[in-house]
């Protein structure tokens, strides 16, 4: 079977499988050296395949975490979880079967072993949860599975991992494939807003699990794809609920990963359910995006289900009215692209790709220093900079510097004279002049007494904008 999208065909692939709650996700995190998988002491936490590229002693490989096989938790997702695991097993070079050494051999362990033998998998057994002081536990029982004595490990404490990897990695090449730098796109929104359907529709395959059950996605699932010729990674997140409606500790952790996904992304896609519209949850997420200073695209999902007066919402008037109301509620994300789409019908996906591509280009836009200063000079002529205590702000010179979003360093007489209103004005002018659209714009202000204050010739007037946080250096 061909390796799934996002998996380098030149890398060995290790799939971690086993019954629920044996520590697969803890081992996944231990082997990749990051807390990617959600770990919680409850069976069935992991549902989707989690895929990441990592290495061991200079040998690169791809690691896949899977949901627990054989779990019946009443969610109706058992078949979907097993299908995801089967895809991982079929794509794997080696399968790491994880069992619980404290609990001993269980019926489900034997069922998983039979499944692996039927698939013809190359299996390595890992007897987990053998923590310090636990002795041999019941590790001997697992020889009945037919995969030898197995490697005694503790994923939580990192014990036995070296020997396990020595066995897995023997014969792996140390040749590193050239890895493309990928733009990370976080898909965020409330539960059941169509985030996973959106990712699957854009990627073109059923990469993440979709179900009408709210909260199907629990982990932040990374999915590699391309938009045009740009390599991207979609981060499909668990939905965020209002805090007063969250009573389950697991759901609290799931919600916290939304903020983490926003922090590690380059562009955020805020999914808004067309039927539900913008509520407190969407406003909270939009606030997180604004504070993180991430470019954003608003994707109005399930547009095929939205109705007005009993009629389909294909009329231009209703769409215009809907967008106007949406922008009023998300006023703190000015000028962001808004796309109306239906993942089920495949409508609006090209517009989404185009809008996301535009935000990606804005992140890397380079503004010529001469043109930037001409724009600022004209802006300050139209509207004088702020004054305080008889002193008026003067902008001497500005230049773009490196940053996660377009960042401008401005040299002024007194940084303390700058205010947010004037920054917003300047930011709006620059976004219009350089076609930045709704991309955030960062400002850094440096006083004239700084030894690197640059040119001394002042612009005729000055101010800063962009609706984002600015730092002032004295």
MIZANU-219412 format. One record per residue: x, y, z of N, C-alpha, C in turn. Coordinates in pm, whole numbers, padded with zeros to 5 digits, always signed. Last residue first. Example, Ala and Ser with C-alpha at 12.3 -4.5 7.8 and 13.67 -1.06 7.14 Angstrom:
+01285-00225+00708+01367-00106+00714+01290+00003+00787+01319-00569+00780+01230-00450+00780+01320-00330+00780
***
This chain:
+01327+05289+02441+01380+05421+02476+01530+05423+02465+01104+05132+02234+01238+05125+02296+01288+05265+02321+00800+04978+02229+00867+05106+02224+00997+05097+02300+00610+04760+02031+00709+04776+02138+00779+04910+02119+00262+04695+01977+00389+04756+01936+00481+04766+02055+00000+04482+01863+00085+04531+01970+00214+04591+01913-00216+04611+01604-00144+04506+01675-00056+04568+01780-00330+04793+01430-00416+04726+01523-00349+04614+01597-00189+04943+01255-00197+04801+01226-00285+04727+01321+00051+05211+01302-00079+05146+01305-00072+05000+01279+00188+05536+01379+00201+05393+01357+00066+05326+01367+00323+05842+01237+00232+05771+01324+00244+05622+01297+00441+06176+01139+00448+06032+01156+00347+05976+01252+00586+06414+00901+00498+06380+01013+00498+06229+01027+00811+06441+00745+00737+06562+00777+00631+06536+00885+01093+06262+00871+00977+06270+00785+00895+06391+00830+01422+06391+00925+01290+06353+00972+01189+06354+00859+01742+06265+00906+01645+06347+00836+01505+06300+00872+01910+06089+01022+01860+06196+01107+01755+06281+01038+01917+05730+01003+01926+05861+00942+01861+05967+01031+01992+05546+01305+01976+05558+01161+01983+05702+01114+02036+05478+01570+01910+05544+01536+01895+05574+01388+02209+05340+01729+02181+05288+01595+02055+05353+01539+02218+05459+01978+02335+05474+01889+02312+05420+01749+01932+05640+02071+01989+05508+02047+02107+05521+01950+01815+05881+02070+01939+05870+02146+02003+05732+02133+01575+05855+01938+01687+05912+01862+01819+05901+01937+01415+05532+02005+01441+05674+02025+01567+05723+01955+01210+05315+01818+01340+05337+01883+01368+05487+01888+00951+05080+01797+00990+05222+01795+01117+05243+01875+00809+04842+01591+00908+04863+01696+00954+05008+01685+00507+04680+01494+00590+04802+01499+00688+04794+01615+00350+04452+01267+00416+04482+01396+00503+04606+01383+00045+04367+01137+00165+04447+01112+00224+04485+01247-00157+04103+00997-00108+04186+01107+00020+04259+01067-00348+04119+00694-00230+04068+00765-00193+04159+00881-00563+04185+00535-00585+04173+00678-00466+04121+00756-00371+04352+00291-00501+04300+00331-00516+04297+00481-00142+04449+00181-00127+04351+00288-00260+04293+00334-00072+04632-00026-00166+04523-00048-00148+04411+00054+00069+04856+00029+00147+04738-00007+00059+04613-00023-00129+05044+00089-00025+05077-00009+00050+04954-00059-00283+04917+00288-00344+04954+00161-00238+04978+00053-00095+04887+00489-00161+04769+00436-00225+04798+00300-00030+05158+00536+00072+05068+00481+00007+04943+00421-00272+05253+00642-00214+05315+00523-00114+05221+00455-00303+05095+00867-00404+05087+00762-00349+05145+00631-00077+05183+01013-00087+05045+00968-00188+05028+00856-00142+05448+01067-00026+05418+00983-00033+05276+00927-00370+05399+01232-00379+05481+01111-00264+05450+01015-00262+05249+01438-00366+05190+01354-00378+05267+01223-00088+05442+01547-00035+05318+01490-00136+05253+01397-00273+05624+01642-00189+05664+01531-00123+05542+01466-00389+05468+01846-00472+05523+01738-00387+05560+01617-00177+05414+02019-00235+05305+01940-00319+05359+01824+00094+05658+02003-00023+05596+02063-00086+05496+01967+00412+05801+02085+00330+05721+01994+00210+05665+02069+00562+05909+02282+00458+05994+02224+00368+05917+02127+00762+05733+02351+00646+05743+02440+00534+05829+02384+00972+05773+02169+00877+05662+02148+00751+05673+02232+01078+06061+02039+01039+06007+02169+00934+05898+02151+01173+06068+01768+01236+06150+01872+01205+06096+02012+01231+05745+01603+01154+05866+01636+01226+05946+01743+01238+05492+01372+01324+05575+01456+01253+05710+01476+01085+05171+01346+01081+05314+01322+01167+05390+01421+01063+04870+01190+01138+04941+01294+01140+05088+01257+00806+04648+01121+00871+04773+01084+00937+04835+01207+00720+04336+00987+00762+04410+01107+00842+04534+01065+00499+04093+00880+00568+04216+00843+00593+04305+00964+00559+03818+01114+00469+03893+01026+00545+04018+00984+00792+03732+01233+00693+03631+01192+00584+03688+01103+01070+03924+01091+00972+03893+01194+00873+03790+01144+01325+04158+00999+01272+04022+01001+01175+04004+01115+01216+04494+00914+01311+04398+00970+01245+04260+00971+01190+04790+00722+01135+04659+00757+01247+04569+00807+01228+05119+00857+01274+05011+00770+01211+04880+00814+01220+05476+00883+01164+05343+00913+01216+05242+00813+01276+05792+01039+01315+05693+00939+01253+05560+00979+01170+05984+01213+01287+06015+01133+01302+05921+01013+00883+06120+01324+00934+05993+01271+01049+06027+01177+00801+06288+01614+00863+06299+01482+00919+06163+01442+00546+06411+01826+00621+06296+01775+00677+06327+01636+00580+06716+01998+00514+06638+01895+00606+06525+01848+00524+06867+02311+00618+06799+02222+00541+06711+02124+00342+06968+02490+00411+07063+02403+00511+07000+02309+00235+06738+02606+00321+06827+02685+00401+06923+02600+00219+06572+02299+00190+06566+02442+00288+06656+02516+00082+06467+01983+00167+06555+02065+00124+06543+02210+00082+06253+01691+00032+06299+01822+00135+06384+01895+00128+06378+01348+00152+06283+01458+00101+06339+01591-00126+06481+01117-00009+06510+01200+00005+06408+01311-00208+06357+00813-00254+06361+00953-00133+06374+01043-00077+06399+00576-00223+06403+00579-00276+06417+00720+00186+06369+00653+00142+06498+00600-00009+06511+00604+00194+06106+00722+00210+06205+00829+00175+06346+00783+00162+05989+00468+00062+05966+00573+00072+06071+00683+00392+06067+00335+00264+06115+00286+00156+06100+00392+00578+05926+00495+00585+06072+00484+00452+06130+00438+00504+05659+00449+00492+05716+00583+00493+05869+00579+00566+05640+00176+00428+05617+00222+00407+05678+00360+00841+05686+00185+00755+05778+00110+00610+05763+00153+00923+05466+00334+00936+05599+00393+00855+05704+00316+00865+05260+00149+00805+05261+00282+00809+05400+00343+01035+05324-00064+00890+05332-00083+00818+05338+00051+01285+05275+00062+01252+05405+00005+01103+05424-00010+01269+05004+00137+01285+05109+00238+01245+05247+00184+01021+04783+00015+01140+04863-00011+01149+04979+00086+00907+04507+00190+00877+04646+00153+01006+04722+00131+00834+04183+00122+00944+04273+00154+00911+04412+00100+00624+03928+00250+00637+04047+00168+00752+04135+00215+00563+03703+00392+00700+03713+00339+00721+03837+00253+00297+03733+00461+00395+03708+00567+00538+03733+00518+00171+03753+00214+00183+03874+00296+00288+03857+00406+00171+03485+00132+00256+03583+00061+00276+03709+00143-00018+03387+00312+00119+03334+00315+00214+03432+00246-00243+03526+00229-00191+03551+00363-00048+03500+00377-00273+03408-00027-00250+03552-00014-00192+03587+00122-00328+03143+00041-00205+03175-00033-00171+03322-00023-00578+03183+00155-00468+03136+00239-00335+03166+00172-00716+03261-00076-00706+03352+00039-00591+03312+00131-00690+03031-00239-00641+03161-00285-00621+03257-00169-00817+02837-00084-00675+02821-00118-00615+02956-00160-01076+02950-00085-01003+02933+00041-00854+02921+00014-01140+02934-00354-01131+03067-00292-01055+03060-00159-01146+02657-00376-01047+02733-00452-01029+02873-00394-01365+02600-00213-01232+02552-00174-01122+02626-00249-01623+02661-00287-01548+02761-00212-01406+02721-00176-01756+02331-00273-01770+02470-00315-01687+02562-00227-01782+02064-00213-01658+02109-00277-01664+02253-00326-01990+01969-00070-02014+01992-00212-01889+02038-00287-01873+01945+00182-01944+01832+00125-01962+01846-00026-01774+02199+00232-01679+02090+00213-01746+01970+00148-01857+02497+00119-01923+02372+00155-01825+02260+00128-01796+02843+00211-01765+02716+00147-01856+02603+00197-01684+03170+00190-01802+03087+00213-01783+02956+00138-01437+03362+00345-01467+03267+00238-01587+03184+00279-01283+03665+00403-01394+03580+00445-01435+03494+00326-00974+03813+00503-01054+03748+00398-01164+03660+00459-00987+04097+00723-00946+03958+00698-01031+03900+00585-01045+04362+00792-01001+04334+00655-00957+04190+00630-00980+04325+01143-01021+04405+01027-00963+04353+00896-01070+04190+01393-00991+04128+01286-01024+04201+01156-01244+04323+01550-01103+04334+01589-01012+04253+01496-01496+04258+01460-01440+04388+01421-01292+04401+01453-01673+04046+01440-01529+04021+01447-01452+04147+01408-01921+04162+01410-01896+04087+01532-01747+04056+01550-01890+04277+01159-01920+04363+01274-01890+04291+01405-01855+04054+00997-01741+04145+01017-01766+04239+01134-02114+03944+01007-02000+03869+01061-01884+03963+01091-02264+04138+00874-02293+04110+01015-02176+04037+01081-02143+04116+00619-02140+04243+00691-02164+04222+00840-02204+03851+00550-02065+03891+00568-02055+04021+00647-02485+03872+00529-02424+03779+00625-02281+03822+00654-02515+04052+00319-02566+04088+00453-02501+04001+00560-02403+03900+00111-02345+04029+00147-02388+04070+00287-02578+03680+00105-02435+03659+00132-02370+03789+00178-02813+03809+00034-02803+03745+00164-02658+03722+00203-02743+03903-00225-02784+03996-00119-02767+03933+00019-02693+03679-00382-02583+03770-00352-02617+03863-00235-02827+03363-00294-02847+03499-00342-02735+03590-00294-02803+03118-00184-02713+03147-00295-02728+03290-00345-02937+02992+00029-02865+03118+00049-02769+03149-00063-03270+02879-00037-03126+02856-00036-03053+02990-00036-03538+02980+00183-03477+02969+00051-03329+02943+00064-03640+03029+00432-03675+02903+00370-03613+02883+00233-03524+03264+00510-03664+03266+00472-03707+03139+00399-03230+03122+00434-03287+03253+00465-03431+03255+00415-02987+02885+00550-03109+02921+00477-03158+03057+00523-02706+02673+00525-02761+02800+00572-02880+02838+00486-02598+02455+00406-02705+02432+00503-02771+02561+00552-02391+02536+00248-02504+02470+00180-02622+02448+00274-02200+02616+00423-02280+02720+00359-02401+02662+00286-02024+02489+00595-02161+02438+00584-02254+02541+00519-01821+02772+00710-01843+02635+00666-01992+02601+00659-01640+03037+00643-01778+03010+00682-01816+02874+00624-01332+03113+00748-01399+03019+00658-01538+02990+00712-01116+03377+00759-01240+03327+00817-01309+03240+00714-00771+03381+00803-00878+03370+00703-00999+03314+00776-00501+03576+00934-00620+03494+00953-00708+03495+00829-00176+03608+01082-00267+03632+00970-00384+03533+00977-00135+03662+01430-00129+03568+01319-00222+03613+01207-00093+03767+01696-00050+03837+01574-00031+03740+01458-00196+03675+01926-00079+03602+01876-00021+03666+01750-00415+03842+01945-00306+03859+02042-00179+03788+01996-00571+03740+01731-00524+03879+01730-00405+03897+01823-00621+03481+01819-00550+03502+01692-00492+03643+01687-00768+03533+02049-00640+03461+02060-00556+03482+01934-00990+03657+01932-00904+03733+02022-00769+03668+02041-01097+03442+01796-01047+03555+01718-00956+03643+01803-01177+03295+02019-01070+03242+01933-01011+03354+01849-01380+03463+02115-01264+03431+02199-01148+03382+02114-01556+03464+01900-01494+03590+01940-01370+03564+02027-01634+03196+01901-01562+03249+01785-01492+03380+01820-01765+03192+02152-01649+03106+02127-01566+03160+02011-01980+03367+02124-01873+03400+02219-01748+03318+02192-02042+03347+01767-02083+03357+01906-01965+03391+01995-02146+03362+01439-02042+03404+01532-02100+03420+01672-02333+03068+01323-02284+03205+01317-02176+03233+01420-02475+02830+01285-02457+02882+01422-02414+03029+01422-02463+02800+01007-02592+02795+01075-02582+02859+01214-02192+02811+00944-02285+02907+00881-02419+02911+00952-01936+02804+01174-02052+02728+01126-02156+02826+01071-01621+02907+01096-01746+02954+01154-01860+02874+01091-01284+02864+01151-01403+02802+01093-01526+02848+01168-01009+03042+01081-01117+03039+01180-01243+02985+01112-00692+02964+01030-00818+02956+00958-00928+02939+01063-00383+03136+01061-00498+03072+01127-00618+03075+01034-00045+03084+00984-00172+03142+00941-00284+03065+01010+00151+02963+01136+00186+03083+01061+00061+03159+01016+00127+02827+01474+00094+02834+01333+00150+02961+01270+00166+02820+01745+00270+02759+01662+00239+02764+01512-00057+02951+01852+00077+03004+01880+00183+02945+01787-00264+02785+01769-00256+02921+01716-00115+02977+01736-00208+02561+01925-00203+02550+01780-00192+02687+01716-00256+02664+02180-00121+02620+02146-00104+02611+01994-00530+02708+02168-00440+02823+02184-00297+02786+02146-00606+02439+02145-00642+02535+02041-00549+02655+02048-00534+02317+02377-00449+02291+02262-00486+02378+02142-00735+02374+02553-00609+02447+02567-00517+02428+02448-00928+02186+02481-00949+02326+02448-00821+02407+02456-00812+01955+02594-00833+01964+02450-00849+02108+02406-00828+02016+02866-00697+02002+02804-00709+02016+02652-01106+02016+02894-01030+02137+02927-00893+02133+02861-01165+01754+02832-01206+01857+02737-01137+01989+02766-01061+01630+03060-01004+01600+02928-01040+01709+02829-01230+01728+03264-01088+01769+03261-01022+01740+03127-01550+01849+03192-01463+01732+03180-01317+01779+03174-01690+02078+03175-01677+02020+03308-01581+01901+03309-01772+02359+03006-01670+02254+03009-01653+02205+03152-01931+02576+03003-01991+02451+02956-01894+02334+02961-01778+02790+03072-01882+02750+03167-01948+02618+03128-01615+02828+02847-01558+02771+02969-01665+02720+03064-01733+02721+02531-01736+02821+02637-01693+02755+02768-01492+02517+02348-01624+02549+02401-01615+02667+02497-01318+02440+02056-01313+02514+02182-01455+02549+02224-01238+02124+01902-01317+02246+01914-01306+02308+02052-00906+02025+01815-01031+01999+01886-01106+02130+01902-00768+02101+01487-00773+02110+01633-00907+02062+01687-00532+02042+01245-00674+02027+01275-00688+02015+01427-00311+02209+01078-00323+02164+01217-00472+02162+01250-00156+02147+00770-00280+02183+00839-00275+02127+00982+00128+02261+00630+00082+02162+00726-00045+02216+00792+00245+02303+00290+00180+02350+00413+00152+02231+00504+00435+02413+00017+00411+02305+00113+00354+02360+00243+00313+02563-00271+00362+02593-00136+00332+02476-00042+00206+02555-00514+00336+02489-00501+00395+02510-00362-00115+02523-00409-00034+02564-00523+00095+02486-00518-00056+02390-00115-00149+02488-00172-00074+02555-00285-00020+02058+00002+00034+02170-00075-00081+02260-00120+00025+01893+00320-00038+01908+00190+00035+02018+00115+00005+01715+00629+00086+01781+00525+00012+01783+00392-00148+01763+00927-00169+01700+00797-00091+01779+00692-00171+01705+01271-00096+01771+01164-00111+01692+01034-00416+01750+01509-00366+01657+01409-00298+01734+01297-00447+01777+01835-00418+01866+01723-00347+01781+01619-00696+01540+01956-00560+01592+01943-00555+01701+01837-00971+01514+01896-00925+01546+02032-00785+01602+02031-01260+01510+01700-01117+01538+01703-01076+01578+01845-01526+01496+01798-01461+01378+01741-01309+01394+01743-01684+01698+01899-01568+01658+01977-01500+01533+01924-02006+01587+01803-01919+01699+01840-01804+01649+01925-02077+01361+01552-02056+01375+01696-01961+01489+01725-02062+01333+01280-02153+01436+01333-02138+01457+01483-01717+01304+01186-01835+01241+01241-01928+01350+01291-01403+01228+01050-01519+01317+01046-01640+01241+01095-01052+01219+01091-01180+01157+01116-01292+01261+01118-00835+01304+00820-00876+01314+00959-01020+01267+00973-00814+01223+00550-00697+01215+00638-00733+01225+00785-00949+01142+00298-01004+01136+00433-00895+01122+00536-00826+01387+00060-00839+01250+00109-00894+01255+00251-00782+01650-00007-00826+01559-00112-00831+01415-00070-00721+01877+00134-00613+01780+00112-00651+01681+00002-00973+01999+00136-00860+02069+00076-00747+01971+00042-01128+01804+00266-01168+01854+00134-01051+01921+00063-00999+01769+00513-01008+01657+00419-01039+01705+00278-01039+02027+00623-00904+01977+00597-00907+01864+00495-01323+02032+00637-01250+02132+00559-01111+02081+00523-01370+01827+00816-01421+01815+00679-01350+01912+00587-01256+01941+01044-01195+01822+00986-01242+01800+00843-01434+02162+01083-01290+02182+01066-01224+02062+00997-01706+02186+01135-01664+02143+01002-01516+02157+00976-01776+02235+01390-01788+02348+01298-01742+02311+01156-01760+02064+01609-01854+02033+01501-01878+02150+01406-01658+02310+01849-01677+02170+01809-01782+02157+01699-01529+02623+01700-01604+02547+01800-01616+02401+01757-01190+02657+01575-01331+02690+01582-01399+02609+01691-00915+02632+01338-00970+02645+01473-01117+02686+01467-00640+02521+01188-00784+02528+01162-00854+02522+01297-00333+02661+01116-00417+02609+01225-00563+02629+01190-00078+02588+00910-00211+02648+00905-00297+02585+01014+00260+02647+00848+00163+02580+00935+00031+02659+00937+00459+02582+00574+00379+02685+00639+00269+02616+00719+00770+02408+00579+00626+02411+00559+00561+02526+00636+01057+02338+00402+01002+02421+00508+00853+02438+00481+01132+02003+00313+01081+02134+00276+01030+02208+00399+01421+01821+00363+01288+01849+00415+01246+01991+00379+01596+01579+00202+01581+01724+00209+01438+01755+00249+01675+01301+00408+01604+01357+00293+01592+01507+00313+01984+01184+00517+01870+01271+00546+01806+01318+00416+02114+00874+00589+02099+00976+00485+01971+01054+00509+02140+00668+00752+02159+00799+00814+02147+00912+00711+01908+00393+00731+02009+00480+00672+02019+00611+00750+01868+00112+00944+01817+00238+00889+01931+00324+00838+01983-00104+01067+01971-00108+00923+01914+00019+00861+01796-00070+01358+01909-00139+01294+01885-00148+01144+01583+00045+01488+01658+00125+01393+01775+00056+01327+01475-00143+01668+01394-00090+01559+01479-00030+01448+01691-00191+01844+01631-00300+01768+01554-00247+01647+01734+00062+01940+01847-00010+01880+01795-00124+01794+01493+00118+02056+01526+00186+01932+01645+00121+01862+01515-00048+02285+01404-00063+02192+01439-00002+02056+01738+00057+02412+01743-00080+02360+01632-00103+02257+01635+00316+02473+01754+00298+02391+01762+00160+02330+01422+00269+02646+01395+00324+02513+01514+00303+02419+01450+00193+02907+01450+00090+02805+01430+00139+02664+01270+00468+03040+01353+00350+03064+01339+00249+02949+01119+00700+03049+01225+00689+02949+01314+00568+02966+00899+00730+03207+01029+00760+03268+01146+00745+03170+00689+00669+03031+00680+00785+03118+00816+00827+03171+00761+00432+02911+00754+00552+02828+00753+00677+02915+00956+00189+03006+00866+00283+03072+00868+00410+02988+00992-00153+02888+01016-00008+02884+00923+00065+02981+01121-00445+02759+01060-00388+02880+01096-00239+02885+01049-00588+02457+01138-00493+02523+01064-00430+02640+00988-00944+02404+00956-00801+02399+01057-00718+02475+01002-01215+02368+00988-01163+02503+00949-01016+02506+00806-01287+02066+00922-01291+02154+00894-01232+02291+00556-01281+01955+00654-01182+01908+00775-01176+02000+00345-01434+02048+00422-01483+01934+00523-01385+01878+00196-01404+02270+00152-01330+02152+00229-01371+02027+00322-01527+02476+00214-01601+02412+00165-01531+02285+00482-01342+02590+00545-01430+02491+00440-01510+02414+00350-01211+02790+00329-01161+02655+00402-01243+02548+00416-01297+03042+00292-01348+02982+00282-01316+02833+00637-01162+03134+00656-01293+03073+00533-01346+03002+00549-00929+03261+00599-00919+03124+00613-01054+03055+00436-00850+03493+00381-00970+03430+00427-00978+03284+00710-00735+03676+00568-00727+03651+00517-00859+03594+00969-00723+03740+00941-00775+03607+00792-00767+03573+00965-00415+03925+01016-00547+03899+00987-00592+03758+00898-00161+03985+00786-00251+03952+00832-00393+03927+01103+00013+04025+01049-00054+04143+00938-00151+04113+01017+00226+03758+01117+00189+03859+01050+00126+03981+00764+00068+03540+00827+00181+03607+00928+00134+03710+00655-00040+03286+00744-00109+03379+00828-00004+03449+00495+00053+03083+00455+00081+03222+00535+00000+03323+00517-00197+02818+00523-00064+02876+00478-00062+03023+00678-00384+02608+00603-00405+02732+00619-00279+02816+00665-00406+02269+00712-00318+02376+00622-00336+02498+00763-00597+01989+00680-00589+02109+00744-00499+02213+00745-00542+01647+00833-00540+01765+00745-00516+01887+00658-00689+01336+00617-00643+01469+00732-00650+01569+00562-00640+01026+00689-00666+01094+00677-00605+01234+00246-00780+00924+00329-00670+00974+00457-00722+01038+00039-00918+00799+00177-00948+00761+00275-00842+00809-00218-00896+00879-00169-00789+00791-00026-00815+00745-00239-01111+01050-00316-01116+00925-00265-01011+00825-00080-01012+01257-00033-01128+01180-00108-01139+01048-00241-00804+01348-00110-00773+01291-00056-00890+01210-00460-00946+01448-00480-00847+01341-00348-00817+01270-00343-01088+01654-00399-01161+01539-00416-01067+01420-00281-00871+01825-00173-00953+01769-00222-01032+01647-00538-00789+01895-00453-00698+01818-00340-00776+01751-00617-01012+02042-00692-00976+01922-00609-00882+01833-00439-01005+02255-00434-01119+02163-00506-01088+02033-00526-00769+02376-00388-00779+02327-00376-00892+02225-00784-00839+02454-00768-00744+02344-00626-00744+02289-00729-01006+02671-00790-01063+02551-00770-00972+02431-00404-00933+02814-00549-00918+02807-00600-00978+02675-00132-00980+03029-00192-01014+02900-00344-01006+02908-00077-00704+03262-00061-00839+03210-00138-00859+03081-00067-00461+03390-00198-00527+03379-00186-00671+03332+00203-00399+03362+00143-00410+03496+00013-00489+03491+00254-00385+03090+00321-00487+03170+00263-00503+03308+00056-00343+02823+00069-00292+02960+00127-00402+03047+00201-00305+02492+00115-00372+02589+00145-00317+02728+00238-00217+02155+00256-00176+02294+00154-00248+02381+00409-00286+01870+00294-00330+01948+00320-00302+02095+00510-00120+01607+00548-00129+01748+00422-00162+01828+00597-00219+01289+00486-00191+01380+00534-00216+01522+00772-00085+01012+00772-00166+01133+00654-00124+01219+00673+00047+00794+00786-00042+00774+00795-00139+00891+00324+00109+00735+00441+00101+00823+00548+00006+00773+00087+00117+00603+00192+00207+00555+00324+00188+00627-00072-00061+00742-00041-00091+00603+00073-00006+00551-00095+00074+00987-00027-00055+00982+00017-00087+00839-00245+00298+00909-00110+00316+00964-00030+00187+00955-00482+00176+00830-00406+00254+00732-00262+00273+00779-00562+00068+01075-00529-00022+00965-00447+00050+00857-00619+00302+01219-00508+00216+01262-00465+00123+01149-00842+00393+01078-00722+00476+01083-00600+00393+01123-01016+00180+01135-00976+00206+00996-00850+00291+00990-01047+00211+01409-00978+00092+01359-00935+00110+01214-01188+00452+01414-01059+00442+01482-00980+00323+01427-01421+00375+01277-01334+00479+01221-01195+00473+01283-01530+00188+01454-01489+00145+01320-01394+00246+01257-01584+00353+01680-01492+00241+01689-01440+00197+01551-01756+00557+01714-01638+00587+01633-01542+00468+01625-01962+00544+01889-01993+00515+01750-01875+00534+01657-01926+00572+02156-01917+00694+02075-01959+00671+01930-01911+00355+02323-02043+00411+02294-02042+00534+02208-01666+00243+02346-01700+00345+02444-01835+00412+02417-01479-00011+02297-01621+00015+02275-01667+00113+02383-01167-00079+02145-01242-00002+02245-01388+00011+02203-01011-00203+01955-01102-00286+02034-01183-00210+02137-00718-00008+01973-00797-00105+01899-00885-00185+01994-00668+00338+02021-00672+00205+02080-00766+00112+02005-00518+00521+01744-00615+00502+01852-00615+00359+01902-00164+00579+01688-00298+00537+01649-00389+00526+01771+00114+00757+01554+00038+00714+01672-00103+00680+01627+00404+00716+01367+00257+00730+01363+00198+00676+01491+00700+00861+01242+00634+00794+01355+00484+00823+01349+00966+00820+01019+00833+00876+01041+00762+00793+01146+01318+00896+01062+01205+00806+01036+01075+00879+01064+01675+00932+01033+01540+00987+01024+01435+00879+01000+01934+00893+01246+01859+00815+01147+01715+00867+01141+02060+01020+01452+02089+01065+01317+02016+00989+01208+01943+00885+01671+02087+00880+01647+02121+00912+01501+01642+00909+01521+01710+00843+01632+01856+00824+01592+01386+01152+01443+01508+01076+01414+01560+01010+01541+01076+01237+01274+01172+01251+01383+01298+01173+01346+00763+01351+01167+00898+01310+01128+00993+01334+01244+00438+01227+01256+00545+01325+01268+00676+01265+01218+00091+01186+01290+00210+01156+01210+00313+01266+01231-00179+01027+01428-00088+01139+01446+00044+01101+01379-00503+00932+01335-00360+00905+01320-00282+01033+01345-00758+00993+01589-00696+01008+01457-00554+00952+01456-00779+00927+01867-00870+00872+01767-00808+00878+01628-00690+00902+02208-00645+00920+02070-00743+00854+01974-00854+00814+02422-00827+00956+02402-00783+00983+02258-00920+00551+02500-00983+00609+02381-00957+00756+02359-00917+00553+02860-00911+00481+02731-00977+00562+02620-00728+00785+03043-00863+00741+03006-00852+00669+02873-00526+00985+03135-00551+00852+03190-00697+00812+03170-00376+01130+02851-00473+01143+02960-00510+01003+03005-00203+01311+02615-00192+01200+02709-00286+01225+02826-00190+01392+02280-00259+01420+02405-00255+01296+02492+00122+01427+02112+00000+01351+02137-00057+01388+02273+00342+01603+02152+00249+01621+02040+00116+01553+02069+00579+01694+02310+00447+01658+02361+00343+01688+02254+00876+01540+02175+00784+01653+02188+00651+01604+02243+01030+01322+02107+01090+01427+02189+01005+01550+02204+00947+01099+01980+00967+01217+01895+01022+01335+01974+00939+00918+02191+01024+00889+02076+01047+01011+01988+00756+01037+02371+00893+01008+02415+00985+00989+02294+00520+01046+02222+00584+01171+02266+00729+01149+02305+00480+00766+02196+00492+00852+02078+00563+00982+02114+00445+00697+02465+00563+00647+02393+00588+00729+02267+00204+00825+02511+00320+00862+02593+00449+00816+02525+00044+00687+02330+00071+00829+02307+00189+00878+02390+00042+00427+02447+00093+00450+02311+00130+00596+02288-00046+00324+02691+00064+00421+02690+00121+00448+02553-00268+00172+02695-00144+00102+02729-00023+00196+02724-00529+00258+02622-00472+00293+02753-00351+00210+02794-00652+00003+02398-00659+00134+02462-00583+00141+02595-00402-00203+02227-00535-00180+02283-00536-00044+02355-00191-00086+01957-00219-00161+02079-00361-00135+02124+00083+00071+01778-00053+00019+01790-00067-00057+01922+00272+00289+01592+00250+00242+01728+00105+00199+01742+00471+00249+01308+00335+00270+01358+00322+00211+01497+00731+00390+01139+00701+00310+01257+00561+00346+01305+00897+00393+00836+00775+00434+00904+00748+00337+01018+01190+00527+00681+01123+00417+00750+01002+00473+00826+01165+00742+00391+01189+00724+00535+01126+00595+00586+01088+00778+00134+01226+00733+00156+01256+00708+00303+00835+00884+00126+00851+00742+00090+00990+00689+00114+00714+01081+00382+00823+01072+00286+00847+00925+00253+00380+01158+00413+00483+01064+00458+00588+01050+00348+00189+01315+00299+00268+01375+00405+00379+01286+00456-00050+01063+00238+00000+01197+00209+00078+01250+00328+00065+00723+00306-00033+00831+00302+00032+00963+00276+00224+00493+00081+00226+00569+00205+00132+00687+00195+00048+00227-00076+00124+00352-00081+00117+00422+00052+00084-00120+00000+00000+00000+00000+00087+00124+00000
***
